[in-house]
Structures are given as structure tokens and as C-alpha cells.
């Protein structure tokens, strides 16, 4: 029976390895996806700055054309003032010229603001490119590490599952069936004893029951959670 108890402990260890590998393999793709989204966000932020510069340049050109168009209108109106016959017509032309000049002044103020914003972005974009590259490179390296870990975990799971099956086959049929039944219900089928306590449900064990466990001559279940309890010497 001692050999069977030790075998159960070994089997439970391989079972843990399988479950841990599966849990990690479930988590790894999520971590990779999160990092990929962080990279995408950083690249989009940089692209937004570069796009904004192009938008500002286009807007500035349009403002230049607007001013040139107004200047042409002003010149034409100034020429017309020599041909008017009444003071009323003359004043109307002057008012229109003043309106266009005021409009040009406002457009020039807008152009100045555009140049200031463009300069601020230009001054920071080189630094942003460097920081973005470092950030992306770091995240990509982490993704590579996670993908390597994923491959390693897949191999670890495969190895643990093979060992689990091999060792389960060494158990008597009734004991293998009991292990499987408890594992399906409780997840963990075999628990060690720590400080006179079941490590599965943390129920305290009576001294009499503990003494029976120490004999290691039969299969005993926790009276609280129903798991198989195994006692080993502290130095083991």
C-alpha cells in the first residue's frame, strides 16, 4: 500500500503540472493580444501626430490662397474707386476693402497659430519616434518571449500528460477509478497533511485519524472534502 500511496502523490504532481500548463496556455494568448494592442495604440498615436502635421501644412496653404484671393479682390476694388461717380459708391468700395483687409488679418493670425502648433509638434515628434520605437521593440521582444513560453508550455503539458497516463495505468483499477472520480468533483484528488490539517479543505484531523494515516497501510479519505489523504514524513 505504501507504494500505491507514493504513486498517488506522484500522479497528483503530474496532474498539477498538466493543469498549470493548461491554465498558462489559456492566459498566454490574452497577454500577447494585450501587448499587440498596446503596440498598435502607440503606433497610432505617432501616426496621429504625423498626420496632424500634414493637415496643418494643407490648411496653411489654403489660408495662403485665401489671402492671395482677398488681395486680388482688394486690388480690383482699389482700381474701381477711380471710376466711381458718387461718394456713396466710393465709401461702399472702401468699406468692402476694409472688410477684406480685416479678414486677411484674421487669417494671418490663424496662420500664425498653425505655424506655432506645427513647430511644437515638429519639436516633439523626433523624440516621440525614438520613444515609440523603443516602446514597440520592448513589447515585441516580450511577445517573442511569450510565444516561446507558449511552445515550452505545450511541450510541458504533453510530457506531463504522458507521465500522468503512464502512472495512472500502474494503479489498481479500483484505485484509478477512485482517483478519477474525486478529481472530477474536487479537481485535486490527493492531498498531503500539513500541521495535522488536510491541505485540500484545511479541516483539522483528529489524532486517532492522523495515527491511522501514519500507518500508510490503507486508503483514507478526508471526512470533510472526500479527498485521498497521504501522510509523509516531514523530511520527505
C-alpha positions as semicolon CSV with decimal commas, in nm:
position;residue;x (nm);y (nm);z (nm)
1;X;0,000;0,000;0,000
2;X;0,290;0,238;0,068
3;X;0,397;0,212;-0,293
4;X;0,046;0,292;-0,407
5;X;0,028;0,594;-0,177
6;X;0,360;0,725;-0,308
7;X;0,237;0,661;-0,661
8;X;-0,078;0,862;-0,590
9;X;0,135;1,155;-0,474
10;X;0,342;1,134;-0,792
11;X;0,028;1,115;-1,007
12;X;-0,117;1,419;-0,834
13;X;0,206;1,606;-0,908
14;X;0,178;1,531;-1,280
15;X;-0,189;1,627;-1,265
16;X;-0,089;1,964;-1,119
17;X;0,164;2,013;-1,399
18;X;-0,099;1,943;-1,664
19;X;-0,349;2,184;-1,508
20;X;-0,088;2,457;-1,462
21;X;0,028;2,422;-1,822
22;X;-0,330;2,438;-1,949
23;X;-0,406;2,744;-1,736
24;X;-0,093;2,920;-1,859
25;X;-0,168;2,830;-2,221
26;X;-0,510;2,987;-2,177
27;X;-0,355;3,306;-2,040
28;X;-0,064;3,347;-2,283
29;X;-0,269;3,435;-2,596
30;X;-0,453;3,701;-2,394
31;X;-0,123;3,856;-2,284
32;X;0,007;3,852;-2,641
33;X;-0,314;4,015;-2,769
34;X;-0,290;4,283;-2,499
35;X;0,070;4,365;-2,595
36;X;-0,018;4,376;-2,965
37;X;-0,296;4,625;-2,889
38;X;-0,055;4,838;-2,685
39;X;0,185;4,843;-2,980
40;X;-0,100;4,937;-3,214
41;X;-0,207;5,221;-2,985
42;X;0,147;5,360;-2,961
43;X;0,193;5,347;-3,339
44;X;-0,146;5,512;-3,391
45;X;-0,051;5,794;-3,153
46;X;0,266;5,862;-3,352
47;X;0,078;5,837;-3,682
48;X;-0,178;6,084;-3,550
49;X;0,099;6,340;-3,485
50;X;0,245;6,290;-3,833
51;X;-0,100;6,317;-3,990
52;X;-0,169;6,634;-3,793
53;X;0,143;6,797;-3,937
54;X;0,027;6,719;-4,290
55;X;-0,318;6,858;-4,211
56;X;-0,164;7,178;-4,075
57;X;0,051;7,222;-4,388
58;X;-0,254;7,179;-4,613
59;X;-0,458;7,423;-4,403
60;X;-0,173;7,676;-4,414
61;X;-0,162;7,652;-4,794
62;X;-0,538;7,710;-4,811
63;X;-0,500;8,016;-4,589
64;X;-0,228;8,148;-4,819
65;X;-0,461;8,106;-5,116
66;X;-0,741;8,280;-4,925
67;X;-0,519;8,579;-4,852
68;X;-0,399;8,592;-5,214
69;X;-0,759;8,582;-5,334
70;X;-0,854;8,864;-5,100
71;X;-0,552;9,068;-5,210
72;X;-0,665;9,029;-5,569
73;X;-1,013;9,149;-5,474
74;X;-0,866;9,444;-5,284
75;X;-0,654;9,548;-5,583
76;X;-0,956;9,524;-5,810
77;X;-1,168;9,734;-5,571
78;X;-0,894;9,996;-5,541
79;X;-0,890;10,023;-5,918
80;X;-1,266;10,063;-5,926
81;X;-1,251;10,358;-5,687
82;X;-1,110;10,573;-5,969
83;X;-1,417;10,509;-6,181
84;X;-1,696;10,572;-5,925
85;X;-1,911;10,880;-5,969
86;X;-2,063;10,925;-5,623
87;X;-1,933;10,949;-5,269
88;X;-2,175;10,676;-5,167
89;X;-2,025;10,433;-5,420
90;X;-1,676;10,534;-5,313
91;X;-1,748;10,471;-4,944
92;X;-1,908;10,134;-5,026
93;X;-1,592;10,026;-5,208
94;X;-1,371;10,141;-4,921
95;X;-1,586;9,952;-4,668
96;X;-1,553;9,636;-4,876
97;X;-1,176;9,685;-4,895
98;X;-1,156;9,730;-4,518
99;X;-1,368;9,419;-4,467
100;X;-1,131;9,216;-4,685
101;X;-0,824;9,356;-4,508
102;X;-0,975;9,270;-4,171
103;X;-1,046;8,921;-4,298
104;X;-0,685;8,887;-4,411
105;X;-0,563;9,000;-4,070
106;X;-0,772;8,731;-3,902
107;X;-0,647;8,469;-4,147
108;X;-0,286;8,574;-4,077
109;X;-0,349;8,526;-3,705
110;X;-0,483;8,177;-3,782
111;X;-0,176;8,104;-3,993
112;X;0,048;8,211;-3,707
113;X;-0,133;7,970;-3,474
114;X;-0,094;7,693;-3,734
115;X;0,281;7,758;-3,758
116;X;0,315;7,751;-3,377
117;X;0,126;7,422;-3,348
118;X;0,328;7,271;-3,634
119;X;0,654;7,383;-3,474
120;X;0,555;7,232;-3,138
121;X;0,469;6,900;-3,299
122;X;0,787;6,902;-3,509
123;X;0,997;6,970;-3,198
124;X;0,847;6,674;-3,014
125;X;0,794;6,424;-3,296
126;X;1,158;6,313;-3,322
127;X;1,159;6,233;-2,953
128;X;0,820;6,065;-2,992
129;X;0,952;5,850;-3,278
130;X;1,250;5,739;-3,068
131;X;1,035;5,665;-2,765
132;X;0,778;5,483;-2,978
133;X;1,046;5,265;-3,139
134;X;1,193;5,173;-2,801
135;X;0,846;5,104;-2,663
136;X;0,744;4,889;-2,960
137;X;1,076;4,699;-2,964
138;X;1,037;4,620;-2,593
139;X;0,680;4,498;-2,639
140;X;0,773;4,289;-2,944
141;X;1,056;4,126;-2,750
142;X;0,809;4,043;-2,474
143;X;0,571;3,894;-2,730
144;X;0,853;3,676;-2,865
145;X;0,925;3,560;-2,509
146;X;0,559;3,476;-2,455
147;X;0,539;3,282;-2,781
148;X;0,848;3,086;-2,682
149;X;0,692;3,022;-2,343
150;X;0,377;2,903;-2,520
151;X;0,577;2,645;-2,714
152;X;0,755;2,540;-2,396
153;X;0,424;2,505;-2,209
154;X;0,275;2,298;-2,487
155;X;0,569;2,060;-2,463
156;X;0,547;2,059;-2,083
157;X;0,176;1,977;-2,097
158;X;0,236;1,697;-2,346
159;X;0,512;1,545;-2,131
160;X;0,310;1,574;-1,808
161;X;0,003;1,419;-1,969
162;X;0,209;1,124;-2,090
163;X;0,359;1,069;-1,745
164;X;0,019;1,107;-1,584
165;X;-0,132;0,841;-1,808
166;X;0,164;0,606;-1,758
167;X;0,145;0,628;-1,380
168;X;-0,233;0,605;-1,365
169;X;-0,203;0,278;-1,553
170;X;0,013;0,144;-1,270
171;X;-0,268;0,186;-1,016
172;X;-0,515;-0,094;-0,941
173;X;-0,834;-0,040;-1,139
174;X;-1,047;0,042;-0,835
175;X;-0,794;0,298;-0,708
176;X;-0,759;0,454;-1,052
177;X;-1,137;0,484;-1,071
178;X;-1,150;0,642;-0,724
179;X;-0,879;0,893;-0,817
180;X;-1,063;0,992;-1,135
181;X;-1,396;1,028;-0,956
182;X;-1,255;1,256;-0,685
183;X;-1,051;1,457;-0,938
184;X;-1,362;1,524;-1,148
185;X;-1,552;1,652;-0,845
186;X;-1,277;1,822;-0,644
187;X;-1,011;1,900;-0,901
188;X;-0,742;1,780;-0,664
189;X;-0,778;1,416;-0,567
190;X;-0,476;1,363;-0,337
191;X;-0,375;1,590;-0,051
192;X;-0,083;1,584;0,186
193;X;-0,105;1,653;0,558
194;X;0,037;1,976;0,699
195;X;0,014;2,063;1,070
196;X;-0,246;1,790;1,123
197;X;-0,460;1,956;0,856
198;X;-0,597;1,845;0,519
199;X;-0,432;2,074;0,262
200;X;-0,737;2,047;0,037
201;X;-1,005;2,185;0,269
202;X;-0,796;2,280;0,575
203;X;-1,005;2,065;0,804
204;X;-0,830;1,966;1,128
205;X;-0,771;1,591;1,165
206;X;-0,819;1,402;1,489
207;X;-0,515;1,238;1,649
208;X;-0,670;0,897;1,601
209;X;-0,727;0,957;1,231
210;X;-0,379;1,101;1,194
211;X;-0,231;0,791;1,355
212;X;-0,418;0,576;1,105
213;X;-0,276;0,787;0,820
214;X;0,076;0,746;0,956
215;X;0,045;0,367;0,928
216;X;0,016;0,407;0,548
217;X;-0,150;0,069;0,514
218;X;-0,481;0,169;0,352
219;X;-0,657;0,440;0,153
220;X;-0,817;0,701;0,379
221;X;-1,036;0,991;0,270
222;X;-1,083;1,328;0,434
223;X;-1,411;1,323;0,623
224;X;-1,479;1,682;0,519
225;X;-1,388;1,705;0,147
226;X;-1,357;1,338;0,050
227;X;-1,006;1,368;-0,096
228;X;-0,745;1,095;-0,057
229;X;-0,511;1,185;0,228
230;X;-0,146;1,081;0,232
231;X;0,092;1,124;0,521
232;X;0,465;1,160;0,456
233;X;0,747;1,220;0,697
234;X;0,843;1,591;0,726
235;X;1,189;1,529;0,577
236;X;1,027;1,385;0,263
